[in-house]
Amino acid sequence: MERDLRRILVIQALRAFLYGFGSVLIGTVLASEGLGSFGIGAVLTAMLAGMAIASLIIGRRGDRIGRRRTYALLLLVMGAAGTVFALTRWVPALILAALTGTLSTDPNESGPITSIEQAMMGSAPLKARARVFGRYNAVAYLAGAVGSLAAGGPAAFRKLYPALPADQRWLLVFPVVAVACAILAWKMSPGVEMDDRRDVRLSDRSRNNVRGLAALFSLDSYAGGFVVQTFLVYWFHRRFGATTEQMGLVFFAAGLLQATSSVAAGRLASKIGLLNTMVFTHLPSNILLMAVPFSPVFAGSVALLLARFALSQMDVPARQAYVVTIVDPSERTAAAAYTNTARYITRPGGPASAGALLHVSVSAPFIAAGGIKIVYDLVLYGRFRAVALAESRD
């Protein structure tokens, strides 16, 4: 289990680097092509819709196919999708590649790949589980931050060497890294597999809890879709004329803050509980999010955004650990996949709604996202504060 966890962390680091690198370049390429709000929203919506579809399939068939086989296959598809984004700007082709569900707008969110990883990591001891998920997310944020910083490299070096390829061509790093990740996934031990590979049906107790979590996570995810990383690159470029290099530095700093807070969240959850960590760190971050567009200067908006990043993602490792802990071990793949699917089903509406709200006000997407997330926090705490975890019941 320890070796397998190390492999998962290595794969997570490589994927997060790609997502951080790709999100900045994709956002910049889409903006420089002069696509309108509808075109931007269509591509980002396709990414999130693809995550939902693929996660649902994994929830139903992932254990039957085999976790290692599924893991490796998804990583190879990720490389193929990245290749499409590297070689064409034809919107229909980009939408089809995005619909594979293996690309991501955020370093620590990767649809069906995340669901498989969470199910395997759920075998960690209960007392250490929150910390394991904290490290898992910390690795993602750090690697994603390095990827975001590296995204400014091509433009910077092109000033010295004008013959360097265009930014878009640098996305060809996706297939190279994807093959390396797939090899690591295939080498994982048989211990990550379920002994019984039949399709798992949730028990009545687990079904009610998973449905409740899925409904609430879908609300939070819809709000989060308003302010995904690629959208933020687009928004700062439009509002302040921010360059690729500037946004790369911003998200590098954000990644460092998120990594630190993820480790802290694991420790905090072991003291005050998973649910309390989810709610009590999330509420103040939403107030900061609502304040971002009201700064008249670039530096002020960036400061508020970074303060928000320092708190907003502390709920992620707690949430992931909570999902695999509230159900029985045999139900972990299904629970992780179904709750992730709920998040991805509603999140595609976020970018499209944000694009529409930009016609109303540049502040509107941030205010709407923060307000909806506050409602999510309050309802989540009221609904689940008295629910016992599966292993605690045993």
Secondary structure, DSSP 8 states (H G I E B T S, - for coil): -HHHHHHHHHHHHHHHHHHHHHHHHHHHHHHHTT--HHHHHHHHHHHHHHHHHHHHHHHHHHHHH-HHHHHHHHHHHHHHHHHHHHH---HHHHHHHHTTS---SBTTB-THHHHHHHHHHTTS-HHHHHHHHHHHHHHHHHHHHHHHHHTTHHHHHHTT-TTS--GGGGGGHHHHHHHHHHHHHHTS-GGGS-S--S-----HHHHHHHHHHHHHHHHHHHHHGGG-HHHHHHHHHHHH---HHHHHHHHHHHHHHHHHHHHHHHHHHHHH-HHHHHHHHHHHHHHHHHHGGG-SSHHHHHHHHHHHHHHHTTHHHHHHHHHHHSS-GGGHHHHHHHHHHHHHHHTTHHHHHHHHHHTT-TTHHHHHHHHHHHHHHHHHHHHHTT---HHHH-
